């Protein structure tokens, strides 16, 4: 029980970190802040990749997130 509680806390922390990074990037996209989105995209992708390595996200779900975020950032930057 102690071990599963400890893993639950670690997984929760990692999942929160991923969700926060995605929310920050999406809010920058909503504000059309091209400089901020260009800076946040690599950090967000890195956070997503780390979550996959830790088993928090499935690799296909991570690929979907990265693809959609990258596409949105490129559309915003190229406007």
The 8 nearest C-alpha neighbors of each residue, nearest first, counted from 0:
[[1, 3, 2, 4, 5, 6, 7, 8],
 [2, 0, 4, 3, 5, 6, 7, 8],
 [1, 3, 5, 4, 0, 6, 7, 8],
 [2, 4, 6, 0, 5, 1, 7, 8],
 [5, 3, 7, 1, 2, 6, 0, 8],
 [4, 6, 2, 8, 3, 7, 1, 9],
 [7, 5, 9, 3, 8, 4, 10, 2],
 [8, 6, 4, 10, 5, 9, 11, 3],
 [7, 9, 11, 5, 6, 10, 12, 4],
 [10, 8, 6, 12, 11, 7, 13, 5],
 [11, 9, 7, 13, 12, 8, 6, 14],
 [10, 12, 8, 14, 9, 13, 7, 15],
 [13, 11, 9, 15, 10, 14, 8, 16],
 [12, 14, 16, 10, 15, 11, 9, 17],
 [13, 15, 11, 17, 16, 12, 10, 18],
 [16, 14, 18, 12, 13, 17, 19, 11],
 [15, 17, 13, 19, 14, 18, 12, 20],
 [18, 16, 14, 20, 19, 15, 46, 47],
 [17, 19, 15, 21, 20, 16, 22, 14],
 [20, 18, 22, 16, 21, 17, 15, 23],
 [19, 21, 23, 17, 22, 18, 43, 16],
 [20, 22, 18, 24, 19, 23, 25, 17],
 [21, 23, 19, 25, 24, 20, 26, 18],
 [24, 22, 20, 26, 21, 25, 19, 27],
 [23, 25, 27, 21, 22, 26, 39, 36],
 [26, 24, 28, 22, 27, 23, 21, 29],
 [25, 27, 29, 23, 28, 24, 22, 30],
 [26, 28, 24, 30, 25, 29, 32, 36],
 [29, 27, 31, 25, 26, 30, 24, 32],
 [30, 28, 26, 31, 27, 25, 32, 24],
 [29, 31, 27, 28, 32, 26, 25, 33],
 [32, 30, 28, 29, 33, 27, 75, 36],
 [31, 33, 30, 27, 35, 34, 36, 28],
 [34, 32, 36, 76, 35, 31, 37, 75],
 [35, 33, 37, 36, 32, 38, 76, 39],
 [34, 36, 38, 37, 33, 32, 39, 27],
 [37, 35, 39, 33, 38, 34, 27, 40],
 [36, 38, 34, 35, 40, 39, 33, 72],
 [39, 37, 35, 36, 40, 34, 41, 42],
 [38, 40, 36, 42, 37, 41, 43, 24],
 [39, 41, 43, 42, 37, 38, 36, 44],
 [42, 40, 44, 43, 39, 45, 38, 37],
 [43, 41, 45, 39, 40, 44, 46, 38],
 [42, 44, 46, 40, 45, 41, 20, 39],
 [45, 43, 47, 41, 46, 42, 40, 65],
 [44, 46, 48, 42, 43, 47, 41, 49],
 [47, 45, 43, 49, 44, 48, 17, 42],
 [46, 48, 44, 50, 45, 49, 17, 61],
 [49, 47, 45, 51, 50, 46, 44, 52],
 [50, 48, 52, 46, 51, 47, 45, 53],
 [49, 51, 47, 53, 55, 48, 52, 56],
 [52, 50, 56, 54, 48, 49, 53, 55],
 [53, 51, 49, 50, 54, 48, 55, 56],
 [52, 54, 50, 51, 55, 49, 56, 10],
 [55, 53, 51, 52, 56, 50, 57, 10],
 [54, 56, 50, 53, 51, 10, 14, 57],
 [57, 55, 51, 54, 50, 58, 61, 60],
 [56, 58, 60, 59, 51, 61, 55, 54],
 [57, 59, 61, 60, 51, 62, 56, 48],
 [60, 58, 62, 61, 57, 63, 56, 64],
 [61, 59, 63, 57, 62, 58, 64, 56],
 [60, 62, 58, 64, 59, 63, 65, 47],
 [63, 61, 59, 65, 60, 64, 66, 58],
 [62, 64, 60, 66, 61, 65, 67, 59],
 [65, 63, 61, 67, 62, 66, 68, 60],
 [66, 64, 62, 68, 63, 67, 69, 61],
 [67, 65, 63, 69, 64, 68, 62, 70],
 [66, 68, 70, 64, 69, 65, 63, 71],
 [69, 67, 71, 65, 70, 66, 64, 72],
 [68, 70, 72, 66, 71, 67, 65, 73],
 [69, 71, 67, 73, 68, 72, 66, 74],
 [72, 70, 74, 68, 69, 73, 67, 75],
 [71, 73, 69, 75, 74, 70, 76, 68],
 [72, 74, 76, 70, 75, 71, 77, 69],
 [75, 73, 71, 77, 72, 76, 70, 78],
 [76, 74, 72, 73, 78, 77, 71, 31],
 [75, 77, 73, 33, 78, 74, 72, 37],
 [76, 78, 74, 75, 73, 72, 33, 71],
 [77, 75, 76, 74, 73, 33, 31, 72]]
